[in-house]
Amino acid sequence: MKNYKWIAFLAVTLSLFVSVMSMGAILISLKDISESFNTPIHQVSWLVIVHLLTVTAILLPAGNIADRLGRKNIHIFGILIFILGTIIGVFANSFEVLIFSRIIMAIGSGMGQSVGGAIVSSLFPESERGKSLGMMSTSVGLGQMFGPVLGGILVYNFGWVYVLSLIHI
């Protein structure tokens, strides 16, 4: 298939964009989540902390597993785990379940992040590799930029649960 590299590139960059965007969107939602679960804001901030810690912890093991099982398989499985965490979060009836959902989402996100650069590097010839990795990095930057904006719009108009349900699924 002639356009395979661009389809795969789009899948990788879109998943990175959504993963990074979710972090910015959840930051905007912390006050509303705090009120919704009647939980102090310093405890609600653990939604961000646990996500970052989990992604960091999963990067190396996921990359190692991807070397044995295949990058594509780990990337797809990571997306499915991310979606599972999102679904759990949407239906969370307690703050503890919401924290658990963020851990699950972070595992999936870390799996995708661990193989994203390697997948993109393998898709393009050396002459296009720098450009493709730069475009991938741009998608991460755009996710950081759009996350708080979209999160704010969703929280203001619909509530914090829509930050999870509309951004991720």
C-alpha positions in Angstrom: 0.0 0.0 0.0 1.5 3.3 -1.2 0.1 5.5 1.6 0.8 3.0 4.5 3.5 5.2 6.0 1.2 8.2 6.2 -1.7 6.2 7.6 0.6 4.7 10.3 2.1 8.1 10.9 -1.3 9.6 11.4 -2.3 6.9 13.8 0.9 7.4 15.9 0.7 11.2 15.9 -3.0 11.3 16.6 -2.6 9.0 19.6 0.2 11.1 21.0 -1.8 14.3 20.4 -4.8 12.9 22.3 -2.7 11.5 25.1 -0.9 14.8 25.7 -4.1 16.8 25.2 -5.8 14.8 27.9 -3.3 16.0 30.5 -3.9 19.7 29.8 -7.7 19.1 29.7 -7.7 17.3 33.1 -5.7 20.2 34.6 -8.6 22.6 33.8 -11.0 20.1 35.3 -9.4 19.7 38.8 -11.6 22.3 40.6 -14.8 20.8 39.2 -13.7 17.2 40.0 -12.8 18.4 43.5 -16.4 19.8 44.0 -18.0 16.8 42.3 -16.4 14.2 44.7 -16.2 16.6 47.6 -12.5 16.0 47.7 -9.8 18.6 48.6 -7.9 20.0 45.7 -4.6 18.8 47.0 -5.9 15.2 46.7 -7.4 15.8 43.3 -4.1 16.9 42.0 -3.0 13.3 42.3 -4.9 12.7 39.1 -2.1 14.5 37.3 0.7 13.2 39.5 -0.3 9.5 39.3 -0.7 9.9 35.5 2.8 11.3 35.1 4.4 8.8 37.5 2.7 5.9 35.7 3.7 7.0 32.2 7.3 7.5 33.4 7.4 4.1 35.0 5.9 2.3 32.0 8.1 3.8 29.2 11.1 1.5 29.5 9.3 -1.8 30.2 6.9 -1.2 27.4 9.7 -0.4 25.0 11.5 -3.6 26.0 8.3 -5.6 25.5 7.7 -3.9 22.1 11.2 -5.1 21.0 10.0 -8.6 21.6 6.3 -8.5 20.6 6.3 -5.8 18.0 5.9 -2.0 18.2 2.6 -2.0 16.3 1.1 -4.6 18.7 2.2 -2.6 21.8 0.9 0.7 20.2 -2.5 -0.8 19.4 -2.8 -2.5 22.8 -1.8 0.8 24.5 -4.6 2.6 22.7 -7.1 -0.1 23.8 -5.9 0.2 27.4 -6.1 4.0 27.2 -9.7 3.7 26.0 -10.5 1.2 28.8 -9.2 3.7 31.4 -11.3 6.4 29.8 -14.5 4.3 30.0 -13.8 3.5 33.7 -13.2 7.2 34.3 -16.5 8.2 32.6 -18.4 5.9 34.9 -16.4 6.6 38.1 -18.7 6.9 41.1 -15.9 7.7 43.5 -12.6 9.6 43.5 -10.7 6.4 44.0 -12.2 4.8 40.9 -11.2 8.0 39.0 -7.6 7.7 40.2 -7.6 4.0 39.1 -8.9 5.0 35.7 -6.1 7.6 35.3 -3.5 4.9 36.1 -5.1 2.6 33.4 -5.1 5.5 30.9 -1.5 6.3 31.8 -0.4 2.7 31.2 -1.9 2.9 27.7 -0.5 6.3 27.1 3.0 5.2 28.2 2.8 2.2 25.9 2.1 4.4 22.9 4.7 7.0 23.8 7.3 4.3 24.3 7.0 3.1 20.6 5.8 6.3 18.8 9.2 7.6 17.8 10.5 4.1 16.8 7.5 3.5 14.7 7.8 6.8 12.9 11.5 6.3 12.4 11.0 2.9 10.8 8.3 4.2 8.4 10.4 6.8 6.7 13.6 6.7 4.8 16.6 8.4 6.3 16.1 11.5 4.0 12.6 12.1 5.5 13.2 10.9 9.1 13.9 14.3 10.6 10.9 15.9 9.0 8.6 13.1 10.2 9.9 13.1 13.7 9.6 16.9 13.7 5.9 16.6 12.6 5.4 14.0 15.4 6.9 16.4 17.9 4.6 19.2 16.6 1.6 17.0 17.3 2.7 16.7 20.9 3.1 20.5 21.2 -0.3 21.0 19.6 -1.8 18.6 22.1 -0.3 20.6 25.0 -1.7 23.8 23.5 -5.2 22.5 22.7 -5.7 20.4 25.9 -6.4 23.3 28.3 -8.5 25.2 25.6 -10.7 22.2 24.8 -10.8 21.2 28.4 -12.0 24.6 29.4 -14.7 24.7 26.8 -16.0 21.2 27.7 -15.9 21.9 31.5 -17.6 25.2 31.2 -20.4 24.0 28.8 -20.9 20.4 29.8 -19.0 19.4 32.9 -15.8 17.6 33.7 -17.0 14.1 32.7 -17.1 15.3 29.1 -13.4 16.0 29.3 -12.9 12.3 29.6 -15.7 11.1 27.4 -15.4 13.4 24.4 -11.6 13.8 24.2 -10.7 10.2 24.5 -13.3 8.1 22.9 
